[in-house]
Amino acid sequence: MYSMKKGFLLFISIITVQIIFAQQSVDAIRKDAMASAQQQDFAGAIQTLEQGLQQYPDNLELMKDEAYIAFLSRDYSRAQDIGKKIIQRSDADFQSYQILGMTYKAIAEYKDADKLYKEGIKKFPKSGVLYCDYGDMLTQYDNKKGAILQWEKGIAEDPNYSGNYYYASKYYADNNNIFWSTVYGEIFVNIESLSNRTTEIKNLLLNDYKNLLSTQANLNALKNGGNNFEKAVATSMLTAMETETGDISPEMITAFRTRFLLNWENTNANLFPYKLFDYSLQLLRAGMFDAYNQWLFGSIINKNKFDNWVYTHDEEMQTFTQMQRNVLFKMPVEQYYGNN
């Protein structure tokens, strides 16, 4: 009797679990799978998604998740097989191409990746992430000039996707184009302000400004041979130049940038509206430009001095930080004045 009762209860438990699972939404299944993946239980995540696909056959989101988790677990064969099926579907989205592209890059299938990205960009010409990943893939077989063309296209078509600014800023820094490295780097840290990459680009920006303030060669080259936007900005920056002495500091950079912004506002701001400069002018008028430049450069130059500045300007920094959290920085599509 006892064993029959125990068996009956076990049967009821199994049925209950099956009913609960059957009632799970796609979102709940995906959440469970991602939770397992975050714990490095990739096999469990895949199993959850496979069971989910039994409930929701051919669900695009579940298939994408399975391809992505297979990629994370380095099961590239599974990721590739699922990815190829997905992009054949009429409802395949840009993420479908992104996941398969990541898989091709991981196994160095560059010809297949090249074909895939071209197909994906043709289908989704406004997808910044596809331009970004395509450019990154091109660098893997040393086609850096091709890569920057993709990143520039990504900035032009999808100006609020941060990845293209990140790679373009680094590219221009490596190729001694300080102007575009600083412009794209600063846009990047305003779009993506709280990641490890943010700190990386802040360091890059500091080095750019050291070079910018120590020589006028880069700006003179743009003034004489750049496009109309480059000529206008370079002229205003050269007008703002003064002989700087001593070690670089946030105050030194702020003073230069303030002179540039005031000159820009009085000369070319109406001819070349640009969100990055408008935003800086907004901060300048609101009394937050010092805090902004401290946020950009202070902790990178000297952490102790930065901490002391924050301590003595607590209200000013809090006001800026609150504004930064509440106001989304967005670049308008029509304000692309790129290098290509």
The 8 nearest C-alpha neighbors of each residue, nearest first, counted from 0:
[[1, 3, 2, 4, 5, 6, 7, 8],
 [0, 2, 4, 3, 5, 6, 7, 8],
 [3, 1, 5, 4, 0, 6, 7, 8],
 [4, 2, 6, 0, 5, 1, 7, 8],
 [5, 3, 7, 1, 6, 2, 0, 8],
 [4, 6, 2, 8, 3, 7, 1, 9],
 [7, 5, 3, 9, 4, 8, 2, 10],
 [6, 8, 4, 10, 9, 5, 3, 11],
 [9, 7, 11, 5, 10, 6, 12, 4],
 [8, 10, 12, 6, 11, 7, 5, 13],
 [11, 9, 7, 13, 8, 12, 6, 14],
 [10, 12, 8, 14, 9, 13, 15, 7],
 [13, 11, 9, 15, 10, 14, 8, 16],
 [14, 12, 16, 10, 15, 11, 17, 9],
 [13, 15, 17, 11, 12, 16, 18, 10],
 [16, 14, 12, 18, 17, 13, 11, 19],
 [17, 15, 19, 13, 18, 14, 20, 12],
 [18, 16, 14, 20, 15, 19, 21, 13],
 [19, 17, 21, 15, 20, 16, 14, 22],
 [18, 20, 16, 22, 21, 17, 15, 23],
 [19, 21, 17, 23, 22, 18, 16, 15],
 [22, 20, 18, 19, 23, 17, 54, 24],
 [21, 23, 19, 20, 18, 24, 17, 54],
 [24, 22, 20, 21, 27, 28, 19, 25],
 [23, 25, 27, 26, 28, 22, 21, 29],
 [24, 26, 28, 27, 29, 23, 51, 61],
 [25, 27, 29, 24, 28, 30, 23, 31],
 [28, 26, 30, 24, 29, 25, 23, 31],
 [29, 27, 25, 31, 30, 26, 32, 51],
 [28, 30, 32, 26, 27, 31, 33, 25],
 [29, 31, 27, 33, 28, 32, 26, 34],
 [32, 30, 34, 28, 29, 33, 27, 35],
 [31, 33, 44, 29, 35, 34, 30, 47],
 [34, 32, 36, 30, 35, 31, 37, 29],
 [33, 35, 31, 37, 32, 36, 30, 38],
 [34, 36, 40, 38, 32, 44, 33, 37],
 [35, 37, 33, 39, 41, 40, 38, 34],
 [38, 36, 34, 39, 35, 33, 40, 41],
 [37, 39, 35, 36, 40, 34, 41, 33],
 [40, 38, 36, 37, 41, 35, 72, 42],
 [41, 39, 35, 36, 38, 43, 42, 44],
 [40, 42, 44, 36, 43, 39, 45, 72],
 [43, 41, 45, 44, 40, 46, 36, 72],
 [44, 42, 46, 41, 40, 45, 47, 35],
 [43, 45, 32, 41, 47, 35, 46, 42],
 [44, 46, 48, 42, 47, 43, 65, 49],
 [45, 47, 43, 49, 44, 48, 50, 42],
 [48, 46, 44, 50, 45, 49, 32, 51],
 [47, 49, 51, 45, 50, 46, 52, 61],
 [50, 48, 46, 52, 51, 47, 45, 53],
 [51, 49, 53, 47, 48, 52, 46, 54],
 [50, 52, 48, 54, 53, 49, 55, 47],
 [51, 53, 55, 56, 49, 54, 50, 48],
 [52, 54, 50, 51, 56, 55, 49, 48],
 [53, 55, 51, 52, 56, 50, 21, 20],
 [54, 56, 52, 53, 58, 51, 57, 25],
 [55, 57, 52, 53, 58, 54, 51, 59],
 [58, 56, 59, 52, 55, 62, 61, 53],
 [57, 59, 61, 56, 60, 55, 62, 52],
 [60, 58, 62, 61, 57, 63, 85, 91],
 [61, 59, 63, 62, 58, 64, 25, 29],
 [62, 60, 64, 63, 58, 59, 48, 65],
 [61, 63, 65, 59, 64, 60, 66, 58],
 [64, 62, 60, 66, 65, 61, 67, 59],
 [65, 63, 67, 61, 62, 66, 68, 60],
 [64, 66, 62, 68, 63, 67, 69, 45],
 [67, 65, 78, 69, 63, 64, 68, 81],
 [66, 68, 70, 64, 69, 65, 63, 98],
 [69, 67, 71, 65, 70, 66, 64, 72],
 [68, 70, 74, 72, 66, 78, 67, 71],
 [71, 69, 67, 73, 68, 72, 78, 75],
 [72, 70, 68, 73, 69, 67, 74, 41],
 [71, 73, 69, 70, 74, 68, 41, 75],
 [74, 72, 70, 75, 71, 69, 78, 68],
 [73, 75, 69, 72, 76, 77, 70, 78],
 [76, 74, 78, 73, 77, 70, 79, 102],
 [75, 77, 79, 78, 74, 80, 69, 73],
 [78, 76, 80, 79, 75, 74, 81, 69],
 [79, 77, 66, 75, 69, 81, 70, 76],
 [78, 80, 82, 76, 77, 81, 75, 83],
 [81, 79, 77, 83, 82, 78, 76, 84],
 [82, 80, 84, 78, 83, 79, 66, 77],
 [81, 83, 79, 85, 99, 84, 80, 78],
 [84, 82, 80, 85, 81, 86, 79, 87],
 [85, 83, 81, 82, 87, 86, 80, 88],
 [84, 86, 82, 87, 83, 88, 91, 81],
 [87, 85, 91, 88, 83, 84, 95, 82],
 [88, 86, 85, 84, 89, 83, 91, 90],
 [87, 89, 91, 86, 90, 85, 84, 59],
 [88, 90, 91, 87, 86, 92, 85, 59],
 [91, 89, 88, 92, 59, 86, 85, 87],
 [90, 92, 88, 86, 89, 95, 85, 93],
 [93, 91, 95, 94, 90, 96, 86, 123],
 [92, 94, 96, 95, 97, 123, 119, 126],
 [95, 93, 97, 96, 92, 98, 63, 91],
 [94, 96, 93, 92, 97, 98, 91, 86],
 [97, 95, 93, 94, 99, 98, 100, 119],
 [96, 98, 94, 100, 95, 99, 101, 93],
 [99, 97, 101, 100, 95, 96, 94, 67],
 [98, 100, 102, 82, 96, 101, 97, 79],
 [101, 99, 97, 103, 102, 98, 112, 96],
 [102, 100, 104, 98, 99, 103, 97, 105],
 [101, 103, 99, 105, 100, 104, 75, 70],
 [102, 104, 108, 100, 106, 105, 101, 112],
 [105, 103, 107, 101, 102, 106, 108, 100],
 [104, 106, 102, 103, 107, 101, 108, 75],
 [105, 107, 103, 104, 108, 102, 75, 109],
 [108, 106, 104, 109, 105, 103, 112, 139],
 [109, 107, 103, 106, 111, 110, 104, 112],
 [108, 110, 112, 107, 111, 113, 104, 103],
 [111, 109, 113, 112, 108, 114, 115, 107],
 [110, 112, 114, 109, 113, 108, 115, 103],
 [113, 111, 109, 115, 110, 114, 103, 100],
 [114, 112, 110, 116, 115, 111, 109, 117],
 [115, 113, 111, 117, 112, 116, 118, 110],
 [114, 116, 112, 118, 113, 117, 119, 111],
 [117, 115, 119, 118, 113, 114, 120, 133],
 [116, 118, 120, 114, 119, 115, 121, 113],
 [117, 119, 115, 121, 116, 120, 114, 122],
 [118, 120, 116, 122, 121, 117, 123, 96],
 [121, 119, 124, 123, 117, 122, 118, 116],
 [120, 122, 118, 119, 124, 123, 117, 116],
 [121, 123, 119, 120, 124, 118, 93, 117],
 [122, 124, 120, 125, 126, 121, 119, 93],
 [125, 123, 120, 121, 126, 122, 156, 119],
 [126, 124, 156, 123, 157, 127, 153, 120],
 [127, 125, 128, 123, 124, 129, 157, 93],
 [128, 126, 153, 157, 130, 129, 160, 131],
 [127, 129, 131, 126, 130, 132, 160, 162],
 [130, 128, 132, 131, 127, 126, 133, 97],
 [131, 129, 133, 153, 149, 127, 128, 132],
 [132, 130, 128, 134, 163, 129, 133, 150],
 [131, 133, 135, 129, 134, 130, 128, 136],
 [132, 134, 136, 130, 135, 131, 129, 116],
 [135, 133, 146, 137, 131, 149, 136, 132],
 [136, 134, 132, 138, 133, 137, 131, 146],
 [135, 137, 133, 139, 134, 138, 132, 104],
 [138, 136, 134, 142, 139, 135, 146, 140],
 [139, 137, 141, 142, 143, 135, 140, 136],
 [140, 138, 136, 137, 141, 135, 142, 104],
 [139, 141, 138, 137, 142, 136, 109, 143],
 [140, 142, 138, 139, 143, 137, 144, 146],
 [143, 141, 138, 137, 145, 144, 140, 146],
 [144, 142, 146, 138, 145, 141, 147, 137],
 [145, 143, 146, 147, 142, 148, 138, 141],
 [144, 146, 148, 143, 142, 147, 149, 137],
 [145, 147, 134, 143, 149, 144, 148, 137],
 [148, 146, 150, 149, 144, 145, 151, 167],
 [147, 149, 151, 145, 146, 150, 152, 144],
 [148, 150, 152, 130, 146, 134, 147, 151],
 [151, 149, 163, 153, 147, 152, 148, 131],
 [150, 152, 154, 148, 153, 149, 147, 155],
 [153, 151, 155, 149, 150, 154, 156, 148],
 [152, 154, 127, 150, 130, 156, 151, 155],
 [155, 153, 158, 151, 157, 152, 156, 163],
 [154, 156, 152, 153, 335, 158, 157, 151],
 [155, 157, 125, 153, 154, 152, 158, 127],
 [156, 158, 127, 154, 153, 159, 125, 155],
 [159, 157, 154, 160, 330, 155, 332, 156],
 [160, 158, 157, 329, 330, 161, 190, 154],
 [159, 161, 158, 127, 162, 157, 163, 128],
 [160, 162, 164, 187, 163, 159, 190, 191],
 [163, 161, 165, 164, 160, 131, 166, 128],
 [162, 164, 150, 131, 165, 166, 161, 167],
 [165, 163, 167, 183, 162, 187, 161, 166],
 [166, 164, 162, 163, 168, 167, 187, 161],
 [165, 167, 169, 163, 168, 164, 170, 162],
 [166, 168, 170, 164, 169, 165, 163, 171],
 [169, 167, 180, 184, 183, 171, 165, 170],
 [170, 168, 172, 166, 167, 171, 173, 165],
 [171, 169, 167, 173, 168, 172, 166, 174],
 [170, 172, 176, 174, 180, 168, 173, 169],
 [171, 173, 169, 175, 180, 174, 170, 176],
 [174, 172, 170, 171, 175, 169, 176, 168],
 [173, 175, 171, 172, 176, 170, 177, 169],
 [176, 174, 172, 177, 173, 171, 217, 180],
 [177, 175, 171, 178, 174, 172, 179, 180],
 [176, 178, 180, 175, 179, 207, 172, 181],
 [179, 177, 181, 180, 176, 182, 218, 217],
 [180, 178, 182, 181, 177, 183, 176, 171],
 [179, 181, 168, 177, 171, 172, 178, 183],
 [182, 180, 184, 179, 178, 183, 204, 185],
 [183, 181, 179, 185, 184, 180, 178, 186],
 [182, 184, 186, 164, 168, 180, 185, 181],
 [185, 183, 181, 187, 168, 186, 182, 180],
 [184, 186, 187, 188, 182, 183, 181, 189],
 [185, 187, 183, 189, 184, 188, 182, 190],
 [186, 188, 184, 190, 185, 189, 164, 161],
 [189, 187, 192, 191, 185, 197, 190, 186],
 [188, 190, 186, 192, 187, 191, 328, 185],
 [189, 191, 187, 188, 192, 328, 161, 186],
 [192, 190, 188, 189, 187, 193, 161, 197],
 [191, 193, 188, 189, 197, 190, 194, 187],
 [194, 192, 191, 197, 195, 188, 196, 198],
 [195, 193, 197, 196, 192, 191, 198, 188],
 [196, 194, 197, 198, 199, 193, 200, 192],
 [195, 197, 199, 194, 198, 200, 165, 191],
 [196, 198, 194, 200, 195, 199, 188, 192],
 [199, 197, 201, 196, 195, 200, 202, 194],
 [198, 200, 196, 202, 197, 201, 203, 195],
 [199, 201, 203, 202, 197, 198, 204, 184],
 [202, 200, 204, 198, 203, 199, 197, 205],
 [203, 201, 205, 200, 199, 204, 198, 206],
 [202, 204, 200, 206, 201, 205, 207, 199],
 [205, 203, 207, 201, 206, 202, 181, 200],
 [204, 206, 202, 208, 207, 203, 201, 209],
 [205, 207, 209, 203, 204, 208, 210, 202],
 [208, 206, 204, 210, 205, 209, 177, 211],
 [207, 209, 211, 205, 210, 206, 212, 204],
 [208, 210, 206, 207, 212, 211, 213, 205],
 [211, 209, 213, 207, 208, 212, 214, 206],
 [210, 212, 208, 209, 213, 214, 207, 215],
 [213, 211, 209, 210, 214, 208, 243, 215],
 [212, 214, 210, 211, 209, 215, 243, 208],
 [215, 213, 216, 211, 212, 210, 217, 218],
 [214, 216, 218, 217, 219, 211, 213, 237],
 [215, 217, 219, 218, 214, 220, 211, 221],
 [218, 216, 220, 219, 215, 221, 177, 176],
 [219, 217, 221, 233, 220, 215, 216, 222],
 [220, 218, 222, 216, 221, 217, 215, 223],
 [219, 221, 217, 223, 218, 222, 224, 216],
 [220, 222, 225, 224, 218, 223, 219, 230],
 [223, 221, 230, 219, 233, 220, 224, 225],
 [222, 224, 220, 221, 219, 225, 230, 218],
 [223, 225, 221, 220, 222, 226, 230, 219],
 [226, 224, 221, 229, 230, 222, 223, 227],
 [225, 227, 229, 228, 230, 224, 221, 338],
 [226, 228, 230, 229, 231, 225, 336, 232],
 [229, 227, 231, 230, 226, 232, 336, 271],
 [228, 230, 226, 232, 225, 231, 227, 233],
 [231, 229, 222, 227, 233, 228, 225, 232],
 [230, 232, 228, 234, 229, 233, 227, 235],
 [233, 231, 235, 229, 234, 230, 236, 228],
 [232, 234, 236, 230, 218, 222, 235, 231],
 [233, 235, 237, 231, 232, 236, 230, 222],
 [236, 234, 238, 232, 237, 233, 259, 263],
 [237, 235, 239, 233, 259, 238, 234, 232],
 [236, 238, 240, 234, 239, 235, 233, 218],
 [237, 239, 235, 236, 240, 234, 259, 262],
 [240, 238, 236, 259, 258, 237, 255, 235],
 [241, 239, 237, 238, 236, 255, 242, 212],
 [242, 240, 243, 239, 255, 238, 212, 237],
 [241, 243, 244, 240, 212, 213, 239, 214],
 [244, 242, 241, 245, 212, 251, 213, 240],
 [243, 245, 242, 246, 247, 251, 241, 213],
 [246, 244, 247, 243, 248, 251, 242, 213],
 [247, 245, 248, 244, 243, 251, 209, 300],
 [246, 248, 251, 245, 209, 249, 252, 300],
 [247, 249, 251, 250, 246, 252, 300, 297],
 [248, 250, 252, 251, 297, 296, 293, 253],
 [249, 251, 253, 248, 252, 254, 289, 292],
 [252, 250, 248, 254, 253, 249, 247, 255],
 [251, 253, 249, 255, 254, 250, 256, 248],
 [252, 254, 250, 256, 251, 255, 249, 257],
 [253, 255, 257, 251, 252, 256, 250, 258],
 [256, 254, 252, 258, 257, 253, 239, 259],
 [255, 257, 259, 253, 258, 254, 260, 252],
 [258, 256, 254, 260, 259, 255, 253, 261],
 [259, 257, 239, 255, 261, 256, 260, 262],
 [258, 260, 256, 239, 262, 236, 257, 261],
 [261, 259, 263, 257, 262, 258, 264, 256],
 [262, 260, 264, 258, 263, 259, 257, 265],
 [261, 263, 259, 265, 260, 264, 235, 266],
 [262, 264, 260, 266, 265, 261, 267, 268],
 [265, 263, 268, 261, 262, 266, 260, 267],
 [264, 266, 262, 263, 261, 267, 268, 260],
 [265, 267, 263, 264, 262, 268, 269, 235],
 [266, 268, 270, 263, 269, 271, 264, 265],
 [269, 267, 264, 271, 272, 270, 263, 266],
 [270, 268, 267, 271, 272, 264, 266, 265],
 [269, 271, 267, 268, 272, 266, 228, 231],
 [270, 272, 268, 269, 267, 273, 228, 334],
 [273, 271, 268, 269, 270, 274, 334, 277],
 [274, 272, 275, 276, 334, 277, 271, 268],
 [273, 275, 277, 276, 278, 330, 272, 331],
 [276, 274, 278, 277, 273, 279, 186, 330],
 [275, 277, 279, 278, 274, 273, 280, 260],
 [278, 276, 274, 280, 279, 275, 281, 273],
 [277, 279, 281, 275, 276, 280, 274, 282],
 [280, 278, 276, 282, 281, 277, 283, 275],
 [279, 281, 283, 277, 282, 278, 284, 276],
 [282, 280, 278, 284, 279, 283, 277, 285],
 [283, 281, 287, 288, 285, 279, 280, 284],
 [282, 284, 288, 280, 286, 281, 285, 287],
 [283, 285, 281, 282, 286, 280, 287, 288],
 [286, 284, 282, 283, 287, 281, 288, 280],
 [285, 287, 283, 284, 288, 282, 289, 315],
 [288, 286, 282, 290, 285, 289, 319, 283],
 [287, 289, 283, 282, 291, 290, 286, 292],
 [288, 290, 292, 291, 287, 293, 253, 286],
 [289, 291, 293, 287, 288, 292, 316, 294],
 [292, 290, 288, 294, 293, 289, 287, 295],
 [293, 291, 295, 294, 289, 290, 296, 288],
 [292, 294, 297, 290, 296, 295, 291, 249],
 [293, 295, 291, 292, 296, 297, 290, 298],
 [296, 294, 292, 293, 291, 201, 297, 298],
 [295, 297, 293, 299, 294, 249, 292, 298],
 [298, 296, 293, 305, 300, 299, 249, 294],
 [297, 299, 302, 305, 301, 300, 296, 294],
 [298, 300, 296, 297, 301, 202, 302, 201],
 [301, 299, 297, 298, 296, 302, 248, 249],
 [302, 300, 298, 304, 303, 299, 297, 305],
 [301, 303, 298, 305, 304, 306, 299, 300],
 [304, 302, 306, 305, 301, 307, 298, 308],
 [305, 303, 307, 301, 306, 302, 308, 297],
 [304, 306, 308, 302, 297, 298, 307, 303],
 [307, 305, 309, 303, 308, 304, 302, 310],
 [306, 308, 310, 304, 305, 309, 303, 311],
 [309, 307, 305, 311, 310, 306, 312, 304],
 [308, 310, 312, 306, 313, 307, 311, 305],
 [311, 309, 307, 313, 308, 312, 306, 305],
 [310, 312, 308, 309, 313, 307, 314, 306],
 [313, 311, 309, 315, 310, 314, 308, 316],
 [312, 314, 309, 316, 310, 315, 311, 317],
 [315, 313, 317, 316, 312, 318, 311, 309],
 [314, 316, 318, 312, 313, 317, 319, 290],
 [317, 315, 319, 313, 318, 314, 290, 320],
 [316, 318, 320, 314, 319, 315, 321, 313],
 [319, 317, 315, 321, 316, 320, 314, 322],
 [318, 320, 322, 316, 317, 321, 287, 323],
 [321, 319, 323, 317, 322, 318, 316, 324],
 [322, 320, 324, 318, 323, 319, 317, 325],
 [321, 323, 319, 325, 320, 324, 326, 318],
 [324, 322, 320, 321, 326, 325, 319, 327],
 [323, 325, 321, 322, 326, 320, 327, 319],
 [324, 326, 322, 323, 321, 327, 320, 328],
 [327, 325, 323, 322, 324, 328, 321, 329],
 [326, 328, 329, 325, 323, 324, 190, 189],
 [329, 327, 190, 189, 326, 330, 323, 278],
 [330, 328, 159, 327, 331, 190, 274, 158],
 [329, 331, 158, 274, 159, 332, 328, 334],
 [332, 330, 333, 334, 329, 158, 274, 335],
 [333, 331, 334, 158, 330, 335, 155, 156],
 [332, 334, 331, 335, 155, 330, 336, 158],
 [335, 333, 332, 331, 273, 336, 272, 330],
 [334, 336, 337, 155, 333, 332, 154, 331],
 [337, 335, 334, 228, 338, 229, 226, 155],
 [338, 336, 339, 335, 151, 155, 179, 154],
 [337, 339, 336, 151, 179, 226, 225, 229],
 [338, 337, 151, 148, 152, 336, 147, 226]]
